[in-house]
Amino acid sequence: MAPIEPFAVAWNEADVADVLDRIRAYPWPPAPQVDDGWAYGCDGRYLQGLCRYWLNGYDWRAAVDELNRYPQFIARVEDFDIHFVHVVGEAKGARPLLLTHGWPGSHFEFWGAIDKLAHPSRHGGEASDAFDLVIPSLPGFGFSSKPTRPFGQRATARLFDKLMTEVLGYDRYLAQGGDWGALVTSCLGFDHADHVKAIHLNMLGLRPADGAQGEEERAWAARQAGMMDMLGAYFRLQASKPQSLAWLGAGNPVGQAAWIVERFYDWCDRREKPFEKVFSFDQLLTNIMIYVMTDSFTTGAWYYRAFIEEGGLAPKTGERCEVPTAFANFPGEALYTAPPRSLAARVYNITRWTEEPRGGHFAAMEEPDLYVDELCAWGRETPA
């Protein structure tokens, strides 16, 4: 069994000061003077307000304390030092749950849900709904070590399965994820069904090899293609020439923030409240600082090229993920909208499908209570 070393976030004051100096010295380019600055990328007025807060209001020491709120560790798995949060809750080892984040998120996405999932009785719930939580940072992200070349989702699933079984000693476990976490989780179910009892997704990562079938599925596919044309330029760049973005972003915390925040804006549910009410400056900046302080902006972007190099979304014709699969559709998702259930059922063994009332792409961060309620309900349906 690989040794497990305790870990704590410790940002050097001089390094933070250097980041803040770069923000102060940023040569702001022209921005279109229009009502909707977001139509051109990250809105300049919003970004300037975020940076003013970064310089004058953001308490980075308090953020470090918050990031050290839960027990976290480093374990060597193959050639990587994998960082992970491990909260042994009221389940006391009986119901381990692996939570996997995506891009441009981090393990911090789950912060608002952790205690409610691990210790539900503290929040008016039942102790029987509790999970033991394992929340790793993807390789190349945050406090996990970096690959020397793009390293993809299927390979990540292999690492995370070893983390759960060989490092932590969980013979069987549950897994959940959204964004890239959804694809890693799908690969866990597809490749490691001997260890994975069931999976839960808030984005459907796999696609059938035979493509969309029937009127409803084709209509969804056409809409998806249209939205990718509008909002998917980031994907095409990072999946083809990610290093071009890396040269622009290196040493540029404002540029990194703009690239990351734009995704949070595009993908959240703004139907009932403005962006400023969906995520606080503090939430966004702590997530951004994880990228900036660990120099993981570049290797995070590589994860898209790795997806292409691993072969993409489609299993071979007739193959599907046979482990019981639950899906929660958070309807404010603008780009990666849920396909019809018929399409999903050709690549997943769908056993639960929930239509949530609100929320978007970063479900655990955006709507933690809905996310917790859904996972607890799923857990009740899943045999121990």
FIDRENFI-946857 format. One record per atom (N, C-alpha, C, O): x, y, z. Coordinates in steps of 0.001 Angstrom, whole numbers, plus 500000, padded with zeros to 6 digits. Each point is the difference from the previous one (the first is absolute). Example, Ala and Ser with C-alpha at 12.3 -4.5 7.8 and 13.67 -1.06 7.14 Angstrom:
! residues 2
513190494310507800/499110501190500000/500900501200500000/501036499981500665/498614501069498615/500820501190500060/499230501090500730/500509501108500169/
This chain:
! residues 384
500839498809500000/499161501191500000/500877501246500000/500952500092500775/498730500863498358/500805501217499896/499880500816501278/498930500049500607/502177500601499812/499923500847501197/499125501221499747/499947500534498892/499372499889502160/499129501176499949/500614501062500889/500255499763501181/499983501419498245/500601501087500750/498965501091500235/499325500410499056/500531500074502179/499106501146500242/500455501203499177/501188500170499728/497857500651499887/500302501169499168/499228501196500524/498874499868500478/501738501292499430/499322501252500324/500398501047498975/501160500076499596/497880500727499989/500270501100499084/500818501053500744/499665500378501123/501412500094498243/500843501030500607/500514500901498887/500974499671499323/498367501465500494/500437500939498977/501016500965500596/499754500626501031/501379499481498309/501069500884500443/499593501458499808/499493500381498945/500737500427502087/499581501400499943/500660500742498857/499364500830499350/501914498880500394/500699500661498898/499408499617498655/499902500832499098/499700497898500766/499393499559498740/498644500674499781/499683500406498882/499522499711502176/498721500690499874/500229501473499664/499293500569499167/501691500042501479/500304501403499711/500384500184498536/499639501006499389/501089498034500042/500377500076498591/498760499940499106/499906500734499016/499144498392501326/498747499915499248/499260501337500052/499526500492498976/500378500087502205/499280501262500148/500711501130499256/499349500878499433/501975499100500567/500745501011499247/499713499878498504/499877501010499307/500019497779500203/499701499786498572/498600500509499663/499769500534498915/499309499296502016/498649500513499768/500024501526499935/499377500599499123/501337500020501799/500100501469500002/500636500519498710/499615501055499495/501350498209499979/500746500457498825/499350499577498687/500543500277498930/498319499065501132/499392499466498778/499659501132499025/499339500962500393/501094498946498352/499693501042499014/498634499746499358/499910499302498991/499059501246501574/498646499706499552/499815500364498524/500247501140499605/499321497896499587/499757500289498583/498650500688499823/499204500051500937/500532500479497865/498666500564499751/498927498927500129/500240498835499685/498579501557500776/498845499112500070/498816500690499329/499848501214500132/499316498044499155/498869500631499311/499069500701500990/499626499419501019/500004501816498688/499079500747500847/498578499715499541/499389500784499275/500108498082501165/498667499529499617/499271499565501252/500603499848501062/498097499952498808/499209499591501158/500397498611500489/500113499770501204/500096499310497867/500334498626500376/501447499701499634/500288499471498927/500611500875501979/501411499714499763/500317498526499971/501007499601499415/498148499563501210/500235498557500005/499880499401498607/500521498913499752/498807501773499339/499847499483498636/501335499925499273/500108499311498985/500911501384501513/501294500044499342/501061499194500739/501159499986499585/498474499355501481/500940499293500856/499711500376501441/498858500305500345/502154499677500493/499793500424501382/499727501495500026/500752500781499417/498190499617501248/499594501406500057/501051500836500734/500398499668501117/500047501423498244/501065500813500574/499626500652501311/500825500077500911/497946500392499200/499591500658501241/499968498999501151/500443500291501111/499026498526498599/499979498974501052/501427499622500394/500312499906501188/500551499878497827/501366499555500281/500761501054500801/500756499656500908/499054501622498766/500677501052500760/499502500039501443/500780500213500928/497917499580499254/499465499941501358/500544498822500776/500314500119501184/499800498737498149/500571498810500642/501447500257500409/500419499618501092/500335501025498034/501411500264500305/500152501029501114/500909499886500822/498218501114499218/500053500940501126/499767499270501312/500680500253500995/498360498848498996/499729499218501216/501183499089500319/500363499841501165/500231499568497818/501174499127500164/501110500754500742/500658499455500886/499528501805498730/501061500813500596/499642500544501380/500858500091500878/497878500268499309/499624500781501187/499033499315500958/499858500435501142/499479498507498417/498990499382500843/500199498525500264/499562499495501033/501088499804498056/500162498556500125/501019499673501090/501140500463499952/498451498753501013/500865499599501110/500604498638499670/499404498964500295/501771501041499098/500584498747499554/500405499099501172/500009498777499865/500320501811501263/500314499173501176/498763499252500497/500079498831500376/498782501855499621/498746499326500368/499661498907498991/499456498957500361/500868501291498377/499760498974498977/500858498771500260/499527498871499863/501726501338500509/500874498866500334/499426499231501186/499974498770499986/499573501938501027/499389499332501152/498784499180499571/499793498883500474/499407501684498624/498812499288499530/500388498764499196/499359498956500123/501675501149499063/500459498846499226/500599498921500881/500113498848499581/500268501508501624/500511499014500961/498927499551500986/500304499383501021/498467500924498675/498892499680500911/499808498496500165/499646499531501081/500588499713497841/499767498554500027/501324499260499861/500942500527499408/499141498260501129/501250499232499908/500354499710498541/499150499586499213/502100500635500448/500455499746498636/501377499372500027/500754500125500966/499550499188497929/501171499136499977/500612499991498603/499406500472499031/501807498971500901/500680499711498742/500382498525500014/500539499492500984/499173499831497909/500408498602499866/500624499799498622/499538500570499012/501498498627500930/500647499680498737/499212498898499309/499842498912500553/499665501357498253/499278499015499202/500645499986498617/499962500995499276/500625497874500369/500814499905498791/501047501118500024/500816500057500919/499169500829498081/501029501041499935/499514501347500526/500642501023499761/498242498991500946/499405501259500440/499884500061501515/499760498996500670/500417502220499850/499583500304501359/498579500533499911/499769501105499508/499291498108500967/498594500373499916/499571500647501317/500118499407501073/499388501804498818/499451500733501141/498522499637500146/499274499904499011/500292499896502233/498579499700500199/499556500407501396/500762499938500964/497995500475499111/499306500204501269/499357498679500385/499425499320499150/500666500308502127/499390498750500464/499267500288501307/500617500249501036/498072499712498890/499165500270501167/499255498720500362/499093499578499284/501293499813501823/499309498815500503/498845500503500858/500206500502501105/498603499362498384/498841500560500669/499244498989500819/500562499021500490/498151501232499651/499150499123500810/499831498619499388/499540499080500675/500822500759498060/499933498674499385/501083499071500536/499873498779499914/501211501808500649/501062499243500671/500588498905499110/500249498881500447/499968501473498271/500639499070499084/499056499122499223/500431499268499109/498267500788501211/499056499070499392/499582500418498598/499608499151499200/500467502154500480/499487500451498711/500937501046499387/499683501190499998/501468498372499484/500940500948499404/499470500561498685/499428499282499180/500777502016500645/499550500697498803/501148500844499463/500517500869500701/499877498879498070/501039500754499313/499350501128499209/499154499744499143/501228501494501130/499484501172499292/501108500573499132/501097500272500488/498620499915498220/501033500460499071/499565501288499319/498909500088499436/501971500914500629/499720501319499423/500372500032498521/500441498996499440/499378502157499937/500365500198498609/500790501278499806/500618500505500937/499361500021497839/500677501242499643/498951501049499665/498993499645499387/501176501624500974/501103500561500771/499695500045501485/500266501001500665/499180497921499850/499738499897501419/501180499372500723/501121499968499492/498599499535501699/501023499407500856/499297499190501070/498771499935500039/502017499448500830/499390499276501115/499167500931500876/499120499538500726/501144501761499218/499268500993500790/498524500097499584/499175500501500764/500494499025498038/498595500011499544/499054499373501025/498852500425500126/501623498573500601/499125499200500855/499905500537501424/499349499386500846/501291501750499432/500137500467501378/498654500189500692/499863499676501179/499146500841498105/498706500255500621/499184498753500256/498964500061500661/501493498798498820/499245498750500144/500662499003500935/499349499056500446/501928501129499863/500764498953500691/499392499640501348/499694498832500241/500125502140500639/499547499664501346/498590499425499984/499675499131500808/499487501347498279/498624499498499924/499956498569499495/499109499238500377/501843500386498773/500052498621499520/500665499066501010/499603498843500133/501400501656500572/500720499155500948/499313499919501353/500046498966500666/499308502141499743/499364500063501319/498584500574499874/499724501087500507/499392498195498830/498656500567499755/499225500308501271/499163500902499992/501086498380501101/499231500253501225/500299501384500579/499196500532500765/501955500060498878/500310501365500438/499118501036499302/499912501148500436/499445498440498487/499255500940499155/498540499592499861/499348500328499009/500148498964501976/498604499605499997/499695498744499222/498831499651499835/502199499648499675/499797498779499243/500173498759500844/500092500069501226/499950498788498097/500130498706500664/501437499498499881/500602500069498929/499936499431502169/501362499463499973/500132498858498993/501086499766499470/497836499534500267/500036498880499055/500259500445498568/500337499179499147/499507502128500578/500268500519498654/501458500367499786/500362500442498909/500478499389502091/501367500513499937/500882499187499059/499796498805499783/501198501900499666/501044499396499185/501362500286500633/500172500996500704/500789498119499037/501402500349500165/500444500604498676/499785499400498947/500831501776501089/500305500740498777/501490499965499680/500848500193500871/499443499560497867/501352500108499459/499906500954498810/499282499734499036/501452501383501041/499895501054498983/501398500332499504/500684500823500608/499759498552498294/501354500248499511/500068501227499083/498989500447499458/502203500072500386/500305500948498931/500468499200498790/500855499123500124/498583501179498708/500417499312498784/501509500144499793/500571501013500405/500083498014498983/501424500156499693/500208501231499108/499312500184498995/501646500643501399/500238501246499285/499191501162500502/500152501114499499/498986498664501484/499149501032500567/500352500207501476/500336499056500716/499579502185499709/500112500297501421/501243499412500622/501113500199499512/498687499070501577/501116499522500813/500461498600499630/500893499457500650/498511499940498306/500549498766499443/501183500351499095/500089501114499485/500810497929500331/501171500284499168/499620500043498523/498911499576499613/501994500936499578/499726500295498601/500589498925499088/501078499470500268/498209500216498658/500579499100499002/501020500743499148/500046501230500009/500769498024499257/500954500616499077/499414500163498607/500599500640499136/498227498778500652/499261500146498748/498525499781500313/499681499532501093/499408500788497992/498575499834500323/499656498597500495/500445498996499443/498751500965501616/499646498770500703/498486500022500177/499459500933500592/499852498042498896/498563500100499810/499111499383501055/500447499587501071/498276500365498586/498951499648500946/499975498498500304/499790499598501144/500420499594497846/500000498557500240/501195499604500863/499886499151500883/501247501467498854/501183499750500827/499784500515501418/500444499378500966/498867501767499159/499680500519501330/499125499029500762/500211499775501192/498803499644498130/499125499020500660/500814498839500540/499715499497501087/501287500073498174/500854498914500484/500726500416501284/500073499227500955/500462502001499061/500671500493501199/499047500071501183/500334499574501106/498474500968498650/499057500199501098/499478498671500528/499729499874501194/500126499129497927/499606498680500491/501083499429500905/499697499393501027/501559500798498598/501096499546500872/500029500784501306/500281499437501057/499429501857498874/499928500795501222/498959499422500954/500257499846501194/498585499840498276/498919499500500848/500284498607500543/499732499721501169/500807499404497990/500139498590500390/501357499696500625/500061499415501081/501029500973498256/501330499625500465/500521500934501095/500708499566500909/498936501719498998/500503500954500994/499084500065501212/500456499889501138/498241500292498614/499053500196501099/499314498711500452/499353499979501047/500782498960498184/499494498712500436/498499499801499854/499432499122500652/499915501671498511/498572499809499734/499850499003498856/500384500293498867/499074498558501416/499849498984498950/498894500380499022/500113499754498800/498817500846501719/498873500424499156/499633501423500398/500067500358501176/499549500449497846/499708501400500295/499029500566498974/499752499398498955/499709501763501363/499138500775499110/500825501143499411/501029500380500558/498515500168498310/500733501089499373/499027500990499381/498956499621499470/501412501668500608/499162501068499452/500881501055499353/501129500230500433/498340500419498510/500756501072499385/499202500780498986/498983499534499487/501502501677500231/499486500844498934/501170500521499191/501147499894500435/498582500673498382/501037500491499104/500989498846499742/499566498870499776/501760501394500249/500928498881499813/499807498931501056/500246498821499746/499316501582501438/499699499007501022/498950499007499564/500015498846500428/499056501599498708/498988499086499481/500620498967499075/499598498837500000/501384501589499209/500638499038499103/500925499060500765/500045498805499707/500696501723501273/500819499128500844/499117498981500709/500324498814500055/498556501660500486/499084499106500699/499406498971499043/499843498835500365/499828501584498418/499502499055499000/501047498942499683/499674498821499863/501592501600500020/501077499037499742/500198499051501184/500333498831499809/499463501668501402/500053499107501164/498940498913499889/500278498822500227/498499501584499421/498942499011499844/500254499058498841/499699498809500083/500853501718498840/500224499206498787/501158499022500165/499905498842499594/501193501629501008/501224499190500071/500219499299501335/500783499054500077/498533501398500982/500318499498501339/498732499578500747/499841500269501191/499273499071498086/498724499594500584/500164498976501126/499080499802500794/502068499557499278/500223499051501092/500143500723501340/499848499386501056/500443501917498902/500138500781501234/498908501060500169/499705500417501120/499704500010497780/499033501103500047/498591499435500058/499548499341499064/499756500922502049/498643499476500172/498991500739499140/499110499383499415/501024501934500504/499052500822499256/500643501361499785/500900500398500739/498627500313498237/500516501341499738/498842500990499913/498860499637499707/501473501622500556/499036501098499902/500673501126499224/501152500346500263/498121500221498782/500545501030499130/499087501212499983/498780499861500097/501803501331499781/499196501160499666/500402500581498649/499641501130499671/501100498093499554/500191500189498569/500242498622499418/500711499197500603/498717500510498241/500153498681499414/501223499996499091/500015500659498960/501008498593501441/501288500081499336/500152499168498747/500786500361499125/498487498532500753/500160499096498863/498920500250498956/498921500499500317/501380499151498436/499056500100498896/499977498671499246/501047499371499853/497791500185499667/499953498743499245/500729500129498670/499969501053499363/500684497873500227/500760500024498750/499114500208498786/500467500504498978/498255499117501110/499098500150498854/499360501384499925/499160500252499136/501237500646501768/499527501373499926/498534500157500365/499377499086500539/500083502092499156/498604500299500313/499071499219499081/500244499878498800/498688499598501789/499006499230499256/498615500568500277/499679500314501146/499514499820497840/498639500479500216/499926501519500087/501010500684500166/497775499820499719/499797501446499908/500466500737501246/500681501020499896/498956498471501295/500352500697501233/501513500056500190/500540501050500349/500140497848499429/501449499963500180/500705500874498967/500972500679500332/498560499316498434/500637500824498962/499793501480500286/500893500810499752/497938499550500766/499750501398500352/500956500440501111/500547501102499962/499643498023501025/500953500317501071/501417500149499437/500711500940500358/499703498136498761/501344500049499438/500216501277499193/501085500581500039/497894499859499231/500118501230499216/500131501205500924/500804500898499748/498406499121501320/500113501102500951/501367499990500673/500618501048500191/499840497777500162/501307499892500651/501108500527499087/500904500704500452/499018498951498264/501003500480499052/499946501520499873/501036500659499912/497752499893500078/499864501444499920/500559500703501220/500653501035499873/499097498414501317/500535500601501218/501521499874500054/500681500889500512/499852498010498961/501452499859499965/500616501049499081/501091500502500273/498217499831498639/500498501066499129/500031501339500740/500905500806499785/498101499434501092/499920501266500711/500928500074501208/500621501032500254/499467497860500491/500674500035501297/501198499061500105/500627499914501056/499694499389497868/501005498941500103/501370500319499460/500805499090499803/499493502199499944/501327500332499464/501103499581500965/501063499546499576/498681500608501729/500995499607501005/500351498523499839/501165499618500111/497809499543499624/500204498560499889/500882499682498796/500943499215500094/498736501406498780/500755499698498784/501455500426500138/500898499315499509/499336501802501151/501379500440500211/500732499044500936/501108499560499692/498288500116501437/500691499176500991/500143498552499538/500913499298500435/498190500252498687/500091498632499489/500963499895498819/500386498894499622/500003502224499796/500882499953498843/501359500622500300/501025499342499822/499006501913500631/501249500717500227/500037500602501406/500083501221500134/499858497962500911/499936500556501354/501240500800500382/499921500909500826/501216498761498583/501205500719500387/499976501450499515/500668500855500581/498575499425498370/499852501387499561/499363500835501103/500395501143500230/498620498284500448/499372500679501129/500962500095501179/500010500996500724/500796497967499465/500946499990501122/500994501151499894/500319500636501004/500174499639497788/500949501105499844/499354501333500389/500663500870500565/498047499289499134/499307501241500346/499718500107501496/500065501086500576/499621497782500045/499559500033501390/501109499992501031/499797500441501131/501378499061498493/501083499851500979/500376501349500609/500226500973499280/499840499079502045/500370501228500693/498975501112499898/500307501157500285/498481498504499311/498965501008499753/498746499637500794/499078499408499440/500866500930501841/498832499612500803/498705500632499509/498941499384500123/501110501823499325/498766500614499493/499488499237498783/498802499742499886/502098499899499211/499593499222498833/499434498647500382/498996499561499440/501647499776501515/499484498709500452/498610500161500622/499100499198499751/500743501844501055/498704500246500631/498920500243498959/498893499475500117/501422501319498860/499014500293498959/499571498731499288/498810499800499756/502134499347499910/499706498762499272/499138499061500854/499081499361499487/501212500560501787/499259499123500907/498618500570500303/499004499280499927/500927501995500411/498718500605500394/499001499982498854/498801499835500224/501678500333498557/499087499955498856/499246498682499935/498819499969499655/501863498945500677/499325498692499992/498937499941501100/498901499491499781/501428501025501387/499011499990501082/498777500825499610/498868499627500307/501365501489499020/498876500830499550/499162499264498950/498775499941500109/501880499505498885/499272499360498899/499210498783500445/498950499703499430/501536499593501575/499439498697500325/499074499985501218/499423498959500314/500425502162500368/499155499978501201/498553500335499635/499707500418498880/499417499394502068/498570500263499815/499722501445500401/499960500329501185/499851500522497819/499727501411500253/498555500369499662/499698501172499778/499426497856500183/498614500275499624/499252500788501071/499109500787499682/501248499005501582/499258500641501085/500841500975500817/499457500740500820/501863499273498971/500848500930500751/501237500314499185/500430499185499184/500148501992501027/501183500383499229/501222499206500433/500026499387501067/500978500644498077/501239499266500257/500586500332501367/500486499115500705/499466502167499667/500570500434501268/499339499337501198/500593499937501078/498177499563498746/499288499321501080/500170498484499956/499648499298500948/500894500209497943/500202498547499874/501276499576500719/499990499059500795/501119501646498921/501277499721500642/500540501295500595/499913501058499377/500635498859501808/500611501177500618/501404500207499442/500601499071499460/499916502134500671/501397500263499649/500931499063500757/500968499493499434/498745500276501835/500875499136500800/500040498581499454/501070499398499916/497774500064499711/499974498649499432/500824499932498722/500841499115499839/498914501816499264/500697499987498722/501499500192500190/500799499319499358/499586501600501516/501420500280500170/500742498851500671/501150499733499651/498230499588501291/500675498845500596/500229498925498952/501066499386499962/497946500382499193/500183499033498919/501100500454499043/500839499196499593/499161502087500046/501033500536499107/501376499907500644/500972499618499347/499110500729501930/501296499957500685/500576498593500039/501221499840499987/497935499142500060/500520498631499951/500763499781498699/501049499356499999/498433501175498893/500713499898498724/501268500861500003/501073499540499612/498790501701500825/501116500947499925/501154499569500906/501156500003499577/498539499633501644/501048499701500983/500675498651499767/501086499756500525/498287499370498697/500605498692499710/500512499897498571/500479498946499581/499420502155499667/500430499992498591/499334498872499212/500649499347499182/498075500424501059/499308498901499317/499080500468498876/499238499202499454/500823502081500195/499200500487498877/500375499258498712/499127499626499217/502160500167500574/500469499337498780/499605498537499969/499376499552499038/500974499695501993/499722498561499981/498508499722500110/499538498947499561/499693501986501021/498554499860499966/499467500078498582/499111499235499624/501432501694499582/499590500112498596/500412498768499201/499285499597499083/501856499799501251/500428498784499310/498966498880500089/499944499131499130/499249500890501910/499052498900500227/499042499833498822/499485498908499763/500279502177499503/499126499931498824/500698499295498842/499390499165499331/501852501151500429/500739499309498951/500120498513500332/499938499154499108/500230500537502157/500079498595500414/498718499250499666/500037498824499636/498823501864500490/498709499397499646/499996499550498540/499546498898499693/500952501942499416/500064499644498584/500970498848499788/499712499074499242/501431500980501420/501014498962499817/499539498650500542/500430498956499509/498695501057501504/499468498733500534/498872499434499155/499628498839500173/499818501956498912/498985499457499101/498608500571500137/499111499617499240/500663501288501703/498713500686500068/498934499270500773/500286499221500909/498460501048498712/498848499645500830/499391498631499741/499400499423500906/500735500041497890/499154498872499595/500659498653500272/501102499754499508/498251499356501267/500440498608500058/499739499320498651/499329500561499133/501196498256500705/499720499244498784/498507499697499905/499306499938501015/500209499875497764/498584499708499788/499562498812500844/500626498941499988/498284501260500744/499452498943500839/500534499976501410/499419499342500863/501668501355499400/500553500051501354/499339501134500781/499637501030499433/500213498764501869/499495501075500848/500499499790501417/500497498930500351/499363502105500449/500328499929501415/498859499272500704/498889500521500092/501386498279500404/498929499161500531/499762500186501491/499006499494500519/501869501213500187/499721500214501418/498767500895500125/499779500851499139/499416498981501910/498830500870500171/500406501464499967/500911500419500713/498406500355498451/500373501394499764/498828500920500289/498910499827499455/501324501150501409/499003501043500281/500450501292499344/501194500275499879/497816500519499697/500294501291499366/499075501057500570/498797499781500140/501782501378500190/499207501144500440/500193501121499002/501125500437499757/497783500028499666/500032501070499010/499752501336500686/498882500295500423/502168500506499683/499867501361500510/499741500900498788/500905500190499187/497887500371500666/499515500481498704/500580501324499538/499755500403498863/501013500295501985/500576501267499587/501265499859499184/500576501000499573/499865497777500205/501177499733499185/499758500466498564/499079499513499344/501727501414500164/499772500578498679/500665499215498878/499435499870498914/501770499600501341/500748499347498931/499776498500499975/499574499454498982/500703499879502113/499925498534500020/498633499549500509/499882499420501079/499099500855498130/498645499633500401/499831498484499956/500676499304499243/498415500209501581/499785498556500093/499385499460498722/499067500601499467/501435498275500028/499371499366498842/498709499306500414/499743499841501194/499450499749497852/498844499168500349/500446498729500718/501090499479499762/498052500045501109/500354498800500772/500261498811499075/500826499143500314/498486500799498566/500190498877499070/501444499923499519/500550498907499866/500070502244499873/501388500017499552/500918499565501140/500910499195499801/498846501340501388/500837499646501142/499929498508500303/500998499391500387/497818500024499435/499809498593500361/500766499054499085/500176498830500339/500280501647498516/500790499146499119/501462499909500435/500730499123499539/499699501775501342/501381499924500486/500098499874501515/501090499796500534/497783500324500162/499971499855501461/498835499104500410/498969499951499329/501214499353501773/498912499271500650/499273500983500923/500253500033501204/498848500763498224/499337501070500740/498975499406500967/499046499343499582/501161500894501711/499079499500501020/499288501119500753/499043499746500732/501418501486499093/499377501149500658/500244501229499127/501105500208499500/497853500600500325/500094501212499179/499193501080500709/498782499881500137/501890501166500311/499347501050500786/500055501323499253/501058500409499522/497802500255500379/499937501347499431/499996500992501158/499020500110500737/502076500602499410/500114500975501074/499284501309499628/499851500299498815/499709500474502169/499275501235499684/500884501141499521/499514500905499321/501761499075501012/500894501107499653/501442499518500158/500263498877500428/500656502014499211/501418499664500111/500605499752498632/499293499715499034/502029500396500896/500695499855498742/501144499013500082/499922498979500683/501144501348498603/501092499068499751/500750499609501271/500332498830500189/499935502139500680/500763499728501222/499012499722501134/499871500792500934/499441498082498971/498830499739500842/500319500050501487/499267500624500766/501810498733499651/500313499935501436/500317501369500567/499713500269501166/500874500599498029/500384501328500437/498842500983499891/499849500903500824/499340498904498148/498914500935499710/498760499735500837/499371500930500504/500282497803499641/498794499611500746/500347498844500944/499544498875499791/501260501393501247/500463498898500849/498880499235500689/500112498788500179/498807501889500215/498925499289500691/499277499039499060/499704498868500385/500008501571498381/499382499099499032/500925498829499696/499560498855499893/501702501444499972/501000498968499717/500044498973501131/499998498795499745/500040501668501480/500035499093501158/498729499174500065/500069498784500182/498786501838499676/498727499270500063/499955498907498937/499536498891500263/500948501425498536/499989499022498918/500917498828500301/499618498849499786/501591501423500709/500918498906500283/499510499143501141/500174498781499979/499212501839501026/499457499201501108/498849499118499530/499900498844500411/499236501684498736/498900499201499464/500533498853499145/499512498873500089/501483501416499090/500647498943499204/500627498951500900/499894498802499735/500763501649501334/500634499054500907/499011499040500646/500314498833500236/498471501676500051/498989499121500601/499572498894499039/499610498914500430/500463501366498270/499591499021499006/501116499024499635/499752498991499340/501466501305501085/501145499207499583/500356498980501080/500292500382501133/499690498348498539/500312498978501016/501375500207500585/500938500363499291/499184499407502002/501287500139500685/500956498902499544/501140499943500462/
